[in-house]
């Protein structure tokens, strides 16, 4: 009787393995026939009830059936794994012979963008863009600008002093001196660049910031020219017409001194 039972189990197991549609169905067949509580395990528990001769014969047959089912199971399992791998390779396929896409383009820093826009504006107005070293001499940074050692303007500009009388420039004004030395007059330049002050960093102070300085040296140059260029500068920045005014302002390194006000672009000066 156990012979026919084992034959039936073998036939059903092989059919279930053959007809398994996926790995989950295959695993379900394995558990049903080869699991610890499966059909073959139940027959194995009944071997003890048989005579020694019958136990040996049925045990041999049981092992044969089990090996047949296991081999067919492993074959089908391998096939599913190969199919899964092939599908993954198809989905993740990459042609390594294609050229690399290259470095993704970055973008300019906002400060660099605005500096380039202003340089383009002033060059269209006939100005030259000049630059100078950020590590300056004391003479170019102070003395040549009529700021001697005892001048109060030096107290207002906390300076990073270096060796041999050099320093990190506290403004872009040394470029004025170098441009006059190199080009002479008449002269029309702007000097954008980074400057440094030995200040404690907080919400309104920074040890490194940027300036854009303009200079005109010629006959018949007036405050009206400066007002025109400043207004043109602001209209280029805000991309709209602006209303400005000049008012006296005290700066210990220049006389006369002016400050430029711009009417609020949000409320139109209404407050």
MODELLER restraints for C-alpha pairs under 7 A, 6 or more apart:
rsr = mdl.restraints
at = mdl.atoms
rsr.add(forms.Gaussian(group=physical.xy_distance, feature=features.Distance(at['CA:6:A'], at['CA:62:A']), mean=6.96, stdev=0.5))
rsr.add(forms.Gaussian(group=physical.xy_distance, feature=features.Distance(at['CA:10:A'], at['CA:65:A']), mean=6.14, stdev=0.5))
rsr.add(forms.Gaussian(group=physical.xy_distance, feature=features.Distance(at['CA:10:A'], at['CA:69:A']), mean=6.83, stdev=0.5))
rsr.add(forms.Gaussian(group=physical.xy_distance, feature=features.Distance(at['CA:13:A'], at['CA:29:A']), mean=6.89, stdev=0.5))
rsr.add(forms.Gaussian(group=physical.xy_distance, feature=features.Distance(at['CA:13:A'], at['CA:33:A']), mean=6.40, stdev=0.5))
rsr.add(forms.Gaussian(group=physical.xy_distance, feature=features.Distance(at['CA:13:A'], at['CA:69:A']), mean=6.71, stdev=0.5))
rsr.add(forms.Gaussian(group=physical.xy_distance, feature=features.Distance(at['CA:14:A'], at['CA:69:A']), mean=6.39, stdev=0.5))
rsr.add(forms.Gaussian(group=physical.xy_distance, feature=features.Distance(at['CA:16:A'], at['CA:29:A']), mean=6.11, stdev=0.5))
rsr.add(forms.Gaussian(group=physical.xy_distance, feature=features.Distance(at['CA:17:A'], at['CA:26:A']), mean=5.86, stdev=0.5))
rsr.add(forms.Gaussian(group=physical.xy_distance, feature=features.Distance(at['CA:17:A'], at['CA:29:A']), mean=6.37, stdev=0.5))
rsr.add(forms.Gaussian(group=physical.xy_distance, feature=features.Distance(at['CA:17:A'], at['CA:73:A']), mean=6.36, stdev=0.5))
rsr.add(forms.Gaussian(group=physical.xy_distance, feature=features.Distance(at['CA:20:A'], at['CA:26:A']), mean=5.22, stdev=0.5))
rsr.add(forms.Gaussian(group=physical.xy_distance, feature=features.Distance(at['CA:23:A'], at['CA:77:A']), mean=6.97, stdev=0.5))
rsr.add(forms.Gaussian(group=physical.xy_distance, feature=features.Distance(at['CA:23:A'], at['CA:80:A']), mean=6.36, stdev=0.5))
rsr.add(forms.Gaussian(group=physical.xy_distance, feature=features.Distance(at['CA:31:A'], at['CA:38:A']), mean=6.15, stdev=0.5))
rsr.add(forms.Gaussian(group=physical.xy_distance, feature=features.Distance(at['CA:32:A'], at['CA:38:A']), mean=4.79, stdev=0.5))
rsr.add(forms.Gaussian(group=physical.xy_distance, feature=features.Distance(at['CA:32:A'], at['CA:39:A']), mean=6.49, stdev=0.5))
rsr.add(forms.Gaussian(group=physical.xy_distance, feature=features.Distance(at['CA:33:A'], at['CA:39:A']), mean=4.88, stdev=0.5))
rsr.add(forms.Gaussian(group=physical.xy_distance, feature=features.Distance(at['CA:33:A'], at['CA:40:A']), mean=5.94, stdev=0.5))
rsr.add(forms.Gaussian(group=physical.xy_distance, feature=features.Distance(at['CA:34:A'], at['CA:40:A']), mean=6.20, stdev=0.5))
rsr.add(forms.Gaussian(group=physical.xy_distance, feature=features.Distance(at['CA:47:A'], at['CA:55:A']), mean=5.69, stdev=0.5))
rsr.add(forms.Gaussian(group=physical.xy_distance, feature=features.Distance(at['CA:119:A'], at['CA:129:A']), mean=6.75, stdev=0.5))
rsr.add(forms.Gaussian(group=physical.xy_distance, feature=features.Distance(at['CA:127:A'], at['CA:188:A']), mean=5.08, stdev=0.5))
rsr.add(forms.Gaussian(group=physical.xy_distance, feature=features.Distance(at['CA:127:A'], at['CA:189:A']), mean=4.86, stdev=0.5))
rsr.add(forms.Gaussian(group=physical.xy_distance, feature=features.Distance(at['CA:127:A'], at['CA:190:A']), mean=6.53, stdev=0.5))
rsr.add(forms.Gaussian(group=physical.xy_distance, feature=features.Distance(at['CA:128:A'], at['CA:188:A']), mean=6.41, stdev=0.5))
rsr.add(forms.Gaussian(group=physical.xy_distance, feature=features.Distance(at['CA:128:A'], at['CA:189:A']), mean=4.64, stdev=0.5))
rsr.add(forms.Gaussian(group=physical.xy_distance, feature=features.Distance(at['CA:128:A'], at['CA:190:A']), mean=6.29, stdev=0.5))
rsr.add(forms.Gaussian(group=physical.xy_distance, feature=features.Distance(at['CA:129:A'], at['CA:189:A']), mean=5.85, stdev=0.5))
rsr.add(forms.Gaussian(group=physical.xy_distance, feature=features.Distance(at['CA:129:A'], at['CA:190:A']), mean=5.19, stdev=0.5))
rsr.add(forms.Gaussian(group=physical.xy_distance, feature=features.Distance(at['CA:129:A'], at['CA:191:A']), mean=6.02, stdev=0.5))
rsr.add(forms.Gaussian(group=physical.xy_distance, feature=features.Distance(at['CA:130:A'], at['CA:189:A']), mean=6.74, stdev=0.5))
rsr.add(forms.Gaussian(group=physical.xy_distance, feature=features.Distance(at['CA:130:A'], at['CA:190:A']), mean=6.37, stdev=0.5))
rsr.add(forms.Gaussian(group=physical.xy_distance, feature=features.Distance(at['CA:130:A'], at['CA:191:A']), mean=5.29, stdev=0.5))
rsr.add(forms.Gaussian(group=physical.xy_distance, feature=features.Distance(at['CA:131:A'], at['CA:175:A']), mean=6.26, stdev=0.5))
rsr.add(forms.Gaussian(group=physical.xy_distance, feature=features.Distance(at['CA:131:A'], at['CA:191:A']), mean=5.72, stdev=0.5))
rsr.add(forms.Gaussian(group=physical.xy_distance, feature=features.Distance(at['CA:132:A'], at['CA:175:A']), mean=5.48, stdev=0.5))
rsr.add(forms.Gaussian(group=physical.xy_distance, feature=features.Distance(at['CA:134:A'], at['CA:168:A']), mean=5.81, stdev=0.5))
rsr.add(forms.Gaussian(group=physical.xy_distance, feature=features.Distance(at['CA:134:A'], at['CA:169:A']), mean=5.56, stdev=0.5))
rsr.add(forms.Gaussian(group=physical.xy_distance, feature=features.Distance(at['CA:135:A'], at['CA:166:A']), mean=6.66, stdev=0.5))
rsr.add(forms.Gaussian(group=physical.xy_distance, feature=features.Distance(at['CA:135:A'], at['CA:167:A']), mean=5.63, stdev=0.5))
rsr.add(forms.Gaussian(group=physical.xy_distance, feature=features.Distance(at['CA:135:A'], at['CA:168:A']), mean=4.68, stdev=0.5))
rsr.add(forms.Gaussian(group=physical.xy_distance, feature=features.Distance(at['CA:135:A'], at['CA:169:A']), mean=6.04, stdev=0.5))
rsr.add(forms.Gaussian(group=physical.xy_distance, feature=features.Distance(at['CA:136:A'], at['CA:166:A']), mean=5.63, stdev=0.5))
rsr.add(forms.Gaussian(group=physical.xy_distance, feature=features.Distance(at['CA:136:A'], at['CA:167:A']), mean=5.43, stdev=0.5))
rsr.add(forms.Gaussian(group=physical.xy_distance, feature=features.Distance(at['CA:136:A'], at['CA:168:A']), mean=5.96, stdev=0.5))
rsr.add(forms.Gaussian(group=physical.xy_distance, feature=features.Distance(at['CA:136:A'], at['CA:169:A']), mean=5.57, stdev=0.5))
rsr.add(forms.Gaussian(group=physical.xy_distance, feature=features.Distance(at['CA:137:A'], at['CA:165:A']), mean=6.34, stdev=0.5))
rsr.add(forms.Gaussian(group=physical.xy_distance, feature=features.Distance(at['CA:137:A'], at['CA:166:A']), mean=4.62, stdev=0.5))
rsr.add(forms.Gaussian(group=physical.xy_distance, feature=features.Distance(at['CA:137:A'], at['CA:167:A']), mean=6.28, stdev=0.5))
rsr.add(forms.Gaussian(group=physical.xy_distance, feature=features.Distance(at['CA:138:A'], at['CA:165:A']), mean=6.02, stdev=0.5))
rsr.add(forms.Gaussian(group=physical.xy_distance, feature=features.Distance(at['CA:138:A'], at['CA:166:A']), mean=5.92, stdev=0.5))
rsr.add(forms.Gaussian(group=physical.xy_distance, feature=features.Distance(at['CA:138:A'], at['CA:167:A']), mean=6.76, stdev=0.5))
rsr.add(forms.Gaussian(group=physical.xy_distance, feature=features.Distance(at['CA:140:A'], at['CA:174:A']), mean=5.13, stdev=0.5))
rsr.add(forms.Gaussian(group=physical.xy_distance, feature=features.Distance(at['CA:140:A'], at['CA:177:A']), mean=6.63, stdev=0.5))
rsr.add(forms.Gaussian(group=physical.xy_distance, feature=features.Distance(at['CA:141:A'], at['CA:169:A']), mean=6.28, stdev=0.5))
rsr.add(forms.Gaussian(group=physical.xy_distance, feature=features.Distance(at['CA:141:A'], at['CA:174:A']), mean=5.05, stdev=0.5))
rsr.add(forms.Gaussian(group=physical.xy_distance, feature=features.Distance(at['CA:142:A'], at['CA:148:A']), mean=6.43, stdev=0.5))
rsr.add(forms.Gaussian(group=physical.xy_distance, feature=features.Distance(at['CA:144:A'], at['CA:177:A']), mean=6.94, stdev=0.5))
rsr.add(forms.Gaussian(group=physical.xy_distance, feature=features.Distance(at['CA:147:A'], at['CA:153:A']), mean=6.89, stdev=0.5))
rsr.add(forms.Gaussian(group=physical.xy_distance, feature=features.Distance(at['CA:147:A'], at['CA:253:A']), mean=6.85, stdev=0.5))
rsr.add(forms.Gaussian(group=physical.xy_distance, feature=features.Distance(at['CA:152:A'], at['CA:252:A']), mean=6.62, stdev=0.5))
rsr.add(forms.Gaussian(group=physical.xy_distance, feature=features.Distance(at['CA:153:A'], at['CA:252:A']), mean=5.35, stdev=0.5))
rsr.add(forms.Gaussian(group=physical.xy_distance, feature=features.Distance(at['CA:153:A'], at['CA:253:A']), mean=5.75, stdev=0.5))
rsr.add(forms.Gaussian(group=physical.xy_distance, feature=features.Distance(at['CA:157:A'], at['CA:170:A']), mean=6.65, stdev=0.5))
rsr.add(forms.Gaussian(group=physical.xy_distance, feature=features.Distance(at['CA:157:A'], at['CA:197:A']), mean=6.54, stdev=0.5))
rsr.add(forms.Gaussian(group=physical.xy_distance, feature=features.Distance(at['CA:158:A'], at['CA:197:A']), mean=5.38, stdev=0.5))
rsr.add(forms.Gaussian(group=physical.xy_distance, feature=features.Distance(at['CA:158:A'], at['CA:198:A']), mean=4.89, stdev=0.5))
rsr.add(forms.Gaussian(group=physical.xy_distance, feature=features.Distance(at['CA:158:A'], at['CA:199:A']), mean=6.61, stdev=0.5))
rsr.add(forms.Gaussian(group=physical.xy_distance, feature=features.Distance(at['CA:159:A'], at['CA:170:A']), mean=6.51, stdev=0.5))
rsr.add(forms.Gaussian(group=physical.xy_distance, feature=features.Distance(at['CA:159:A'], at['CA:197:A']), mean=5.46, stdev=0.5))
rsr.add(forms.Gaussian(group=physical.xy_distance, feature=features.Distance(at['CA:159:A'], at['CA:198:A']), mean=5.24, stdev=0.5))
rsr.add(forms.Gaussian(group=physical.xy_distance, feature=features.Distance(at['CA:160:A'], at['CA:167:A']), mean=5.69, stdev=0.5))
rsr.add(forms.Gaussian(group=physical.xy_distance, feature=features.Distance(at['CA:160:A'], at['CA:168:A']), mean=5.57, stdev=0.5))
rsr.add(forms.Gaussian(group=physical.xy_distance, feature=features.Distance(at['CA:160:A'], at['CA:197:A']), mean=6.61, stdev=0.5))
rsr.add(forms.Gaussian(group=physical.xy_distance, feature=features.Distance(at['CA:160:A'], at['CA:198:A']), mean=5.57, stdev=0.5))
rsr.add(forms.Gaussian(group=physical.xy_distance, feature=features.Distance(at['CA:161:A'], at['CA:167:A']), mean=4.45, stdev=0.5))
rsr.add(forms.Gaussian(group=physical.xy_distance, feature=features.Distance(at['CA:161:A'], at['CA:168:A']), mean=6.73, stdev=0.5))
rsr.add(forms.Gaussian(group=physical.xy_distance, feature=features.Distance(at['CA:168:A'], at['CA:196:A']), mean=6.08, stdev=0.5))
rsr.add(forms.Gaussian(group=physical.xy_distance, feature=features.Distance(at['CA:169:A'], at['CA:195:A']), mean=5.70, stdev=0.5))
rsr.add(forms.Gaussian(group=physical.xy_distance, feature=features.Distance(at['CA:169:A'], at['CA:196:A']), mean=6.07, stdev=0.5))
rsr.add(forms.Gaussian(group=physical.xy_distance, feature=features.Distance(at['CA:170:A'], at['CA:195:A']), mean=5.32, stdev=0.5))
rsr.add(forms.Gaussian(group=physical.xy_distance, feature=features.Distance(at['CA:170:A'], at['CA:196:A']), mean=5.07, stdev=0.5))
rsr.add(forms.Gaussian(group=physical.xy_distance, feature=features.Distance(at['CA:170:A'], at['CA:197:A']), mean=5.79, stdev=0.5))
rsr.add(forms.Gaussian(group=physical.xy_distance, feature=features.Distance(at['CA:171:A'], at['CA:195:A']), mean=5.36, stdev=0.5))
rsr.add(forms.Gaussian(group=physical.xy_distance, feature=features.Distance(at['CA:172:A'], at['CA:191:A']), mean=6.45, stdev=0.5))
rsr.add(forms.Gaussian(group=physical.xy_distance, feature=features.Distance(at['CA:172:A'], at['CA:193:A']), mean=6.60, stdev=0.5))
rsr.add(forms.Gaussian(group=physical.xy_distance, feature=features.Distance(at['CA:172:A'], at['CA:195:A']), mean=6.74, stdev=0.5))
rsr.add(forms.Gaussian(group=physical.xy_distance, feature=features.Distance(at['CA:172:A'], at['CA:211:A']), mean=6.66, stdev=0.5))
rsr.add(forms.Gaussian(group=physical.xy_distance, feature=features.Distance(at['CA:172:A'], at['CA:213:A']), mean=6.51, stdev=0.5))
rsr.add(forms.Gaussian(group=physical.xy_distance, feature=features.Distance(at['CA:175:A'], at['CA:191:A']), mean=6.57, stdev=0.5))
rsr.add(forms.Gaussian(group=physical.xy_distance, feature=features.Distance(at['CA:185:A'], at['CA:217:A']), mean=6.00, stdev=0.5))
rsr.add(forms.Gaussian(group=physical.xy_distance, feature=features.Distance(at['CA:185:A'], at['CA:218:A']), mean=6.62, stdev=0.5))
rsr.add(forms.Gaussian(group=physical.xy_distance, feature=features.Distance(at['CA:186:A'], at['CA:217:A']), mean=5.19, stdev=0.5))
rsr.add(forms.Gaussian(group=physical.xy_distance, feature=features.Distance(at['CA:186:A'], at['CA:218:A']), mean=4.77, stdev=0.5))
rsr.add(forms.Gaussian(group=physical.xy_distance, feature=features.Distance(at['CA:187:A'], at['CA:216:A']), mean=5.49, stdev=0.5))
rsr.add(forms.Gaussian(group=physical.xy_distance, feature=features.Distance(at['CA:187:A'], at['CA:217:A']), mean=4.88, stdev=0.5))
rsr.add(forms.Gaussian(group=physical.xy_distance, feature=features.Distance(at['CA:187:A'], at['CA:218:A']), mean=6.58, stdev=0.5))
rsr.add(forms.Gaussian(group=physical.xy_distance, feature=features.Distance(at['CA:188:A'], at['CA:215:A']), mean=5.76, stdev=0.5))
rsr.add(forms.Gaussian(group=physical.xy_distance, feature=features.Distance(at['CA:188:A'], at['CA:216:A']), mean=4.48, stdev=0.5))
rsr.add(forms.Gaussian(group=physical.xy_distance, feature=features.Distance(at['CA:188:A'], at['CA:217:A']), mean=6.47, stdev=0.5))
rsr.add(forms.Gaussian(group=physical.xy_distance, feature=features.Distance(at['CA:189:A'], at['CA:214:A']), mean=5.79, stdev=0.5))
rsr.add(forms.Gaussian(group=physical.xy_distance, feature=features.Distance(at['CA:189:A'], at['CA:215:A']), mean=5.37, stdev=0.5))
rsr.add(forms.Gaussian(group=physical.xy_distance, feature=features.Distance(at['CA:189:A'], at['CA:216:A']), mean=6.63, stdev=0.5))
rsr.add(forms.Gaussian(group=physical.xy_distance, feature=features.Distance(at['CA:190:A'], at['CA:212:A']), mean=6.73, stdev=0.5))
rsr.add(forms.Gaussian(group=physical.xy_distance, feature=features.Distance(at['CA:190:A'], at['CA:213:A']), mean=5.38, stdev=0.5))
rsr.add(forms.Gaussian(group=physical.xy_distance, feature=features.Distance(at['CA:190:A'], at['CA:214:A']), mean=4.24, stdev=0.5))
rsr.add(forms.Gaussian(group=physical.xy_distance, feature=features.Distance(at['CA:190:A'], at['CA:215:A']), mean=6.28, stdev=0.5))
rsr.add(forms.Gaussian(group=physical.xy_distance, feature=features.Distance(at['CA:191:A'], at['CA:212:A']), mean=5.56, stdev=0.5))
rsr.add(forms.Gaussian(group=physical.xy_distance, feature=features.Distance(at['CA:191:A'], at['CA:213:A']), mean=4.98, stdev=0.5))
rsr.add(forms.Gaussian(group=physical.xy_distance, feature=features.Distance(at['CA:191:A'], at['CA:214:A']), mean=6.33, stdev=0.5))
rsr.add(forms.Gaussian(group=physical.xy_distance, feature=features.Distance(at['CA:192:A'], at['CA:211:A']), mean=5.66, stdev=0.5))
rsr.add(forms.Gaussian(group=physical.xy_distance, feature=features.Distance(at['CA:192:A'], at['CA:212:A']), mean=4.04, stdev=0.5))
rsr.add(forms.Gaussian(group=physical.xy_distance, feature=features.Distance(at['CA:192:A'], at['CA:213:A']), mean=6.14, stdev=0.5))
rsr.add(forms.Gaussian(group=physical.xy_distance, feature=features.Distance(at['CA:193:A'], at['CA:210:A']), mean=5.57, stdev=0.5))
rsr.add(forms.Gaussian(group=physical.xy_distance, feature=features.Distance(at['CA:193:A'], at['CA:211:A']), mean=5.70, stdev=0.5))
rsr.add(forms.Gaussian(group=physical.xy_distance, feature=features.Distance(at['CA:193:A'], at['CA:212:A']), mean=6.51, stdev=0.5))
rsr.add(forms.Gaussian(group=physical.xy_distance, feature=features.Distance(at['CA:194:A'], at['CA:208:A']), mean=6.89, stdev=0.5))
rsr.add(forms.Gaussian(group=physical.xy_distance, feature=features.Distance(at['CA:194:A'], at['CA:209:A']), mean=5.74, stdev=0.5))
rsr.add(forms.Gaussian(group=physical.xy_distance, feature=features.Distance(at['CA:194:A'], at['CA:210:A']), mean=4.48, stdev=0.5))
rsr.add(forms.Gaussian(group=physical.xy_distance, feature=features.Distance(at['CA:194:A'], at['CA:211:A']), mean=6.46, stdev=0.5))
rsr.add(forms.Gaussian(group=physical.xy_distance, feature=features.Distance(at['CA:195:A'], at['CA:208:A']), mean=5.86, stdev=0.5))
rsr.add(forms.Gaussian(group=physical.xy_distance, feature=features.Distance(at['CA:195:A'], at['CA:209:A']), mean=5.64, stdev=0.5))
rsr.add(forms.Gaussian(group=physical.xy_distance, feature=features.Distance(at['CA:195:A'], at['CA:210:A']), mean=5.88, stdev=0.5))
rsr.add(forms.Gaussian(group=physical.xy_distance, feature=features.Distance(at['CA:196:A'], at['CA:207:A']), mean=5.47, stdev=0.5))
rsr.add(forms.Gaussian(group=physical.xy_distance, feature=features.Distance(at['CA:196:A'], at['CA:208:A']), mean=4.67, stdev=0.5))
rsr.add(forms.Gaussian(group=physical.xy_distance, feature=features.Distance(at['CA:196:A'], at['CA:209:A']), mean=6.57, stdev=0.5))
rsr.add(forms.Gaussian(group=physical.xy_distance, feature=features.Distance(at['CA:197:A'], at['CA:207:A']), mean=4.87, stdev=0.5))
rsr.add(forms.Gaussian(group=physical.xy_distance, feature=features.Distance(at['CA:197:A'], at['CA:208:A']), mean=6.53, stdev=0.5))
rsr.add(forms.Gaussian(group=physical.xy_distance, feature=features.Distance(at['CA:198:A'], at['CA:207:A']), mean=5.71, stdev=0.5))
rsr.add(forms.Gaussian(group=physical.xy_distance, feature=features.Distance(at['CA:199:A'], at['CA:205:A']), mean=6.97, stdev=0.5))
rsr.add(forms.Gaussian(group=physical.xy_distance, feature=features.Distance(at['CA:199:A'], at['CA:206:A']), mean=6.57, stdev=0.5))
rsr.add(forms.Gaussian(group=physical.xy_distance, feature=features.Distance(at['CA:199:A'], at['CA:207:A']), mean=5.42, stdev=0.5))
rsr.add(forms.Gaussian(group=physical.xy_distance, feature=features.Distance(at['CA:200:A'], at['CA:206:A']), mean=6.97, stdev=0.5))
rsr.add(forms.Gaussian(group=physical.xy_distance, feature=features.Distance(at['CA:201:A'], at['CA:207:A']), mean=6.48, stdev=0.5))
rsr.add(forms.Gaussian(group=physical.xy_distance, feature=features.Distance(at['CA:231:A'], at['CA:244:A']), mean=6.82, stdev=0.5))
rsr.add(forms.Gaussian(group=physical.xy_distance, feature=features.Distance(at['CA:235:A'], at['CA:241:A']), mean=5.48, stdev=0.5))
rsr.add(forms.Gaussian(group=physical.xy_distance, feature=features.Distance(at['CA:235:A'], at['CA:242:A']), mean=6.03, stdev=0.5))
rsr.add(forms.Gaussian(group=physical.xy_distance, feature=features.Distance(at['CA:242:A'], at['CA:262:A']), mean=6.96, stdev=0.5))
rsr.add(forms.Gaussian(group=physical.xy_distance, feature=features.Distance(at['CA:242:A'], at['CA:263:A']), mean=6.92, stdev=0.5))
rsr.add(forms.Gaussian(group=physical.xy_distance, feature=features.Distance(at['CA:243:A'], at['CA:262:A']), mean=5.81, stdev=0.5))
rsr.add(forms.Gaussian(group=physical.xy_distance, feature=features.Distance(at['CA:243:A'], at['CA:263:A']), mean=5.42, stdev=0.5))
rsr.add(forms.Gaussian(group=physical.xy_distance, feature=features.Distance(at['CA:244:A'], at['CA:260:A']), mean=6.81, stdev=0.5))
rsr.add(forms.Gaussian(group=physical.xy_distance, feature=features.Distance(at['CA:244:A'], at['CA:261:A']), mean=5.48, stdev=0.5))
rsr.add(forms.Gaussian(group=physical.xy_distance, feature=features.Distance(at['CA:244:A'], at['CA:262:A']), mean=4.42, stdev=0.5))
rsr.add(forms.Gaussian(group=physical.xy_distance, feature=features.Distance(at['CA:244:A'], at['CA:263:A']), mean=6.12, stdev=0.5))
rsr.add(forms.Gaussian(group=physical.xy_distance, feature=features.Distance(at['CA:245:A'], at['CA:260:A']), mean=5.80, stdev=0.5))
rsr.add(forms.Gaussian(group=physical.xy_distance, feature=features.Distance(at['CA:245:A'], at['CA:261:A']), mean=5.30, stdev=0.5))
rsr.add(forms.Gaussian(group=physical.xy_distance, feature=features.Distance(at['CA:245:A'], at['CA:262:A']), mean=6.64, stdev=0.5))
rsr.add(forms.Gaussian(group=physical.xy_distance, feature=features.Distance(at['CA:246:A'], at['CA:258:A']), mean=6.24, stdev=0.5))
rsr.add(forms.Gaussian(group=physical.xy_distance, feature=features.Distance(at['CA:246:A'], at['CA:259:A']), mean=5.73, stdev=0.5))
rsr.add(forms.Gaussian(group=physical.xy_distance, feature=features.Distance(at['CA:246:A'], at['CA:260:A']), mean=4.77, stdev=0.5))
rsr.add(forms.Gaussian(group=physical.xy_distance, feature=features.Distance(at['CA:246:A'], at['CA:261:A']), mean=6.38, stdev=0.5))
rsr.add(forms.Gaussian(group=physical.xy_distance, feature=features.Distance(at['CA:247:A'], at['CA:258:A']), mean=5.58, stdev=0.5))
rsr.add(forms.Gaussian(group=physical.xy_distance, feature=features.Distance(at['CA:247:A'], at['CA:259:A']), mean=5.39, stdev=0.5))
rsr.add(forms.Gaussian(group=physical.xy_distance, feature=features.Distance(at['CA:247:A'], at['CA:260:A']), mean=6.53, stdev=0.5))
rsr.add(forms.Gaussian(group=physical.xy_distance, feature=features.Distance(at['CA:248:A'], at['CA:257:A']), mean=5.92, stdev=0.5))
rsr.add(forms.Gaussian(group=physical.xy_distance, feature=features.Distance(at['CA:248:A'], at['CA:258:A']), mean=4.55, stdev=0.5))
rsr.add(forms.Gaussian(group=physical.xy_distance, feature=features.Distance(at['CA:248:A'], at['CA:259:A']), mean=6.11, stdev=0.5))
rsr.add(forms.Gaussian(group=physical.xy_distance, feature=features.Distance(at['CA:249:A'], at['CA:257:A']), mean=5.05, stdev=0.5))
rsr.add(forms.Gaussian(group=physical.xy_distance, feature=features.Distance(at['CA:249:A'], at['CA:258:A']), mean=4.67, stdev=0.5))
rsr.add(forms.Gaussian(group=physical.xy_distance, feature=features.Distance(at['CA:249:A'], at['CA:259:A']), mean=5.38, stdev=0.5))
rsr.add(forms.Gaussian(group=physical.xy_distance, feature=features.Distance(at['CA:250:A'], at['CA:257:A']), mean=5.64, stdev=0.5))
rsr.add(forms.Gaussian(group=physical.xy_distance, feature=features.Distance(at['CA:251:A'], at['CA:257:A']), mean=6.05, stdev=0.5))
rsr.add(forms.Gaussian(group=physical.xy_distance, feature=features.Distance(at['CA:263:A'], at['CA:269:A']), mean=5.60, stdev=0.5))
